Amino acid sequence: MARNQQPVTVTKDDWVQLTGGNATKITWQIATNEEKTNGVYLRVTSNTTAPTEVYGLRFSAWDDPEINRTITDYQAGVAGANRVWVKAVKDSLVVVVSDDSV
């Protein structure tokens, strides 16, 4: 089900799915932890299986929000990507997310 400005708690130990289901567009922003060295790693998948990689695209707590991005903007090598996952770089934090998932 689509998320509408929902807070999602993200830890450094596990990949957490940001999208509420299969999605084509997402808007998200790191809402807590102003420490510049923290942030999230981001990966996408085409199913409900969490990534197994240690790292992904890195976004800092100081970056601007990612507004109305298509999931394919992040896909780099993942055919049919429709799920977005994040993992905290250092400390747990909260990400606020909206998407168009079904």
Contact map, one row per residue, 1 for C-alpha under 8 A:
111000000000000000011000000000000000000000000000000000000000000000000000000000000000000000000000000011
111100000000000000111000000000000000000000000000000000000000000000000000000000000000000000000000011111
111111000000000000110000000000000000000000000000000000000000000000000000000000000000000000000000111110
011111000000000000000000000000000000000000000000000000000000000000000000000000000000000000000000111000
001111100000000000000000000000000000000000000000000000000000000000000000000000000000000000000001110000
001111110000000000000000000000000000000000000000000000000000000000000000000000000000000000000001110000
000011111000000000000000000000000000000000000000000000000000000000000000000000000000000000000111100000
000001111100000001000000000000000000000000000000000000000000000000000000000000000000000000000111100000
000000111110000000000000000000000000000000000000000000000000000000000000000000000000000000011110000000
000000011111011100000000000000000000000000000000000000000000000000000000000000000000011100011110000000
000000001111111100000000000000000000000000000000000000000000000000000000000000000000001100111000000000
000000000111111000000000000000000000000000000000000000000000000000000000000000000000001111110000000000
000000000011111000000000000000000000000000000000000000000000000000000000000000000000001100000000000000
000000000111111100000000000000000000000000000000000000000000000000000000000000000000001000000000000000
000000000111111110000000000000000000000000000000011000000000000000000000000000000000111000000000000000
000000000110011111000000000000000000000000000000010000000000000000000000000000000000111000000000000000
000000000000001111110000000000000000000000000000010000000000000000000000000000000011110000000000000000
000000010000000111110000000000000000000000000000000000000000000000000000000000000011110000000000100000
011000000000000011111110010000000000000000000000000000000000000000000000000000000011100000000000111010
111000000000000011111110000000000000000000000000000000000000000000000000000000000000000000000000001011
110000000000000000111110000000000000000000000000000000000000000000000000000000000110000000000000000011
000000000000000000111111000000000000000000000000000000000000000000000000000000000110000000000000000011
000000000000000000111111110000000000000000000000000000000000000000000010000000000110000000000000001111
000000000000000000000111110000000000000000000000000000000000000000000111000000000100000000000000001110
000000000000000000000011111000000000000000000000000000000000000000011110000000000000000000000000001110
000000000000000000100011111100000000000000000000000000000000000001111110000000000000000000000000111100
000000000000000000000000111110000000000000000000000000000000000011111000000000000000000000000000111000
000000000000000000000000011111000000000000000000000000000000000011100000000000000000000000000011110000
000000000000000000000000001111100000000000000000000000000000000111000000000000000000000000000011100000
000000000000000000000000000111111000001000000000000000000000100010000000000000000000000000001111000000
000000000000000000000000000011111000000000000000000000000000100000000000000000000000000000001111000000
000000000000000000000000000001111100000000000000000000000000100000000000000000000000000000001110000000
000000000000000000000000000001111110010000000000000000000000100000000000000000000000000000001000000000
000000000000000000000000000000011111010000000000000000000000110000000000000000000000000000000000000000
000000000000000000000000000000001111110000000000000000000000100000000000000000000000000000000000000000
000000000000000000000000000000000111111000000000000000000001110000000000000000000000000000000000000000
000000000000000000000000000000000011111000000000000000000001100000000000000000000000000001000000000000
000000000000000000000000000000001111111100000000000000000001100000000000000000000000000111100000000000
000000000000000000000000000001000001111110000000000000000111100000000000000000000000000111000000000000
000000000000000000000000000000000000011111000000000000000111100000000000000000000000011110000000000000
000000000000000000000000000000000000001111100000000000111110000000000000000000000000011110000000000000
000000000000000000000000000000000000000111110000000000111110000000000000000000000001111000000000000000
000000000000000000000000000000000000000011111000001000011000000000000000011000000001110000000000000000
000000000000000000000000000000000000000001111100001000000000000000000010011001001111100000000000000000
000000000000000000000000000000000000000000111111111000000000000000000000001001011111100000000000000000
000000000000000000000000000000000000000000011111000000000000000000000000000001111110000000000000000000
000000000000000000000000000000000000000000001111100000000000000000000000000000001110000000000000000000
000000000000000000000000000000000000000000001111110000000000000000000000000000000010000000000000000000
000000000000000000000000000000000000000000001011111000000000000000000000000000000000000000000000000000
000000000000001110000000000000000000000000001001111100000000000000000000000000000000100000000000000000
000000000000001000000000000000000000000000111000111110000000000000000000000000000000100000000000000000
000000000000000000000000000000000000000000000000011111000000000000000000000000000000000000000000000000
000000000000000000000000000000000000000000000000001111110000000000000000000000000000000000000000000000
000000000000000000000000000000000000000000000000000111110000000000000000000000000000000000000000000000
000000000000000000000000000000000000000011000000000011111100000000000000000000000000000000000000000000
000000000000000000000000000000000000000011100000000011111100000000000000000000000000000000000000000000
000000000000000000000000000000000000000011100000000000111110000000000000000000000000000000000000000000
000000000000000000000000000000000000001111000000000000111111000000000000000000000000000000000000000000
000000000000000000000000000000000000001111000000000000001111101000000000000000000000000000000000000000
000000000000000000000000000000000001111100000000000000000111111000000000000000000000000000000000000000
000000000000000000000000000001111111111100000000000000000011111000000000000000000000000000000000000000
000000000000000000000000000000000101000000000000000000000001111100000000000000000000000000000000000000
000000000000000000000000000000000000000000000000000000000011111110000000000000000000000000000000000000
000000000000000000000000000010000000000000000000000000000000011111000000000000000000000000000000000000
000000000000000000000000001111000000000000000000000000000000001111100000000000000000000000000000000000
000000000000000000000000011110000000000000000000000000000000000111111000000000000000000000000000000000
000000000000000000000000011100000000000000000000000000000000000011111000000000000000000000000000000000
000000000000000000000000111000000000000000000000000000000000000001111100000000000000000000000000000000
000000000000000000000000111000000000000000000000000000000000000001111110100000000000000000000000000000
000000000000000000000001110000000000000000000000000000000000000000011111110000000000000000000000000000
000000000000000000000011110000000000000000010000000000000000000000001111111000001111000000000000000000
000000000000000000000001000000000000000000000000000000000000000000000111111100011100000000000000000000
000000000000000000000000000000000000000000000000000000000000000000001111111100000000000000000000000000
000000000000000000000000000000000000000000110000000000000000000000000111111100000000000000000000000000
000000000000000000000000000000000000000000111000000000000000000000000011111111101000000000000000000000
000000000000000000000000000000000000000000000000000000000000000000000001111111000000000000000000000000
000000000000000000000000000000000000000000000000000000000000000000000000001111100000000000000000000000
000000000000000000000000000000000000000000011100000000000000000000000000001111111000000000000000000000
000000000000000000000000000000000000000000000100000000000000000000000000001011111000000000000000000000
000000000000000000000000000000000000000000001100000000000000000000000001000001111100000000000000000000
000000000000000000000000000000000000000000011110000000000000000000000011001001111110000000000000000000
000000000000000000001111000000000000000000011110000000000000000000000011000000011111000000000000000000
000000000000000011101110000000000000000000011111000000000000000000000010000000001111100000000000000000
000000000000000011100000000000000000000001111000000000000000000000000010000000000111110000000000000000
000000000000001111100000000000000000000001111000011000000000000000000000000000000011111000000000000000
000000000100001111000000000000000000000111100000000000000000000000000000000000000001111100000000000000
000000000111111100000000000000000000000111000000000000000000000000000000000000000000111110000000000000
000000000111100000000000000000000000011110000000000000000000000000000000000000000000011111111000000000
000000000001000000000000000000000000011110000000000000000000000000000000000000000000001111100000000000
000000000001000000000000000000000000111000000000000000000000000000000000000000000000000111110000000000
000000000011000000000000000000000000010000000000000000000000000000000000000000000000000111111000000000
000000001111000000000000000000000000000000000000000000000000000000000000000000000000000101111100000000
000000001110000000000000000001111000000000000000000000000000000000000000000000000000000100111110000000
000000111100000000000000000001110000000000000000000000000000000000000000000000000000000000011111000000
000000111100000000000000000111110000000000000000000000000000000000000000000000000000000000001111100000
000011110000000000000000000111100000000000000000000000000000000000000000000000000000000000000111110000
001111110000000001100000011110000000000000000000000000000000000000000000000000000000000000000011111000
011111000000000000100000011100000000000000000000000000000000000000000000000000000000000000000001111100
011100000000000000110011111000000000000000000000000000000000000000000000000000000000000000000000111110
011000000000000000000011110000000000000000000000000000000000000000000000000000000000000000000000011111
111000000000000000111111100000000000000000000000000000000000000000000000000000000000000000000000001111
110000000000000000011110000000000000000000000000000000000000000000000000000000000000000000000000000111
